[in-house]
Amino acid sequence: MEAIDFMKKALAEDVGRGDLFARVAQPKKAAGKIVAKSEGVLAGVPYADALASLLGFDIVWEKGDGEEFDTGQTIARVFGDSVTLLKAERTLLNTILHASSIATKAKTFVQAAGGKIKVLDTRKTRPHLREFEKYAARMGGVVNHRFGLDDCLMIKDTHLRTLEEPLGEFIQKARAKIPFTAKIEIECENVQMAKEAMEAGADIVMCDNMELEEIKKVVEYRNERYPRVLVEASGNVSLETIAQYAEAGVDAVSSGSIVHQATWPDISMKIEA
């Protein structure tokens, strides 16, 4: 969804049948600033710009997407008529707050990885917000995993239980039907499953909730026989454990907590005139 369409819906949700303050107050020239009351990583700039364009006010950024901010810093300044700025306030702040919370959480994971492996998000996003939340994760330095069921064929444990043919035959059949550029990823619960997935022709093997020692064996087997296969670790990946996964030799780790456990920073708007 385009940013302008996204913000139209967000604004409509808040304004409803009309801003009651706008019925009474006389608009006048006003200015304000968006101030950080805690630290974090900024995201949401193109969406906020779309809202400004939609309502006809100006926003001048002192921080950019993906940049860190500290307590007390001014993130942006806004200029327009008073009624419009007040109408935009909550939609503007909610957008920045939600995006920045994810970007901030993402940055902590990326920093913990120390540049040794890729950090991926997941499809554990809120309904209708996937594009927005994955954009926010990118602003924190995370690499997006698949956006949906249409850009990578992932065979999870639930899928595997429904297959009537051997995995190798299914992958061969899939190659003839999915796009040439689409990868096939197999979720594996143990070392033996990972070996079978590689032998069957998987592009990516996901080590799901596997112990570190098991993951090391998967990586060793991959390195010896299937160096083209990527190894991803998922499940129980945290800031405390991510370095251990990197040392195990995986190519990437994925974590849904980057999105669904992100905590909003404290950001507010102050009208100055």
Secondary structure by P-SEA (a helix, b strand, c coil): ccaaaaaaaaaaaacccccccccccccccbbbbbbbcbbbbbcaaaaaaaaaaaabbbbbbccccccccccccccccccccaaaaaaaaaaaaaaaaaaaaaaaaaaaaaaaacccbbbbbccccccccaaaaaaaaaaaccccccccccccccccaaaaaaccccaaaaaaaaaacccccbbbbbbbccaaaaaaaaaacccbbbbccccaaaaaaaaaaaaaccccbbbbbbcccccccaaaaaaaccccccccccccccccccccccccc
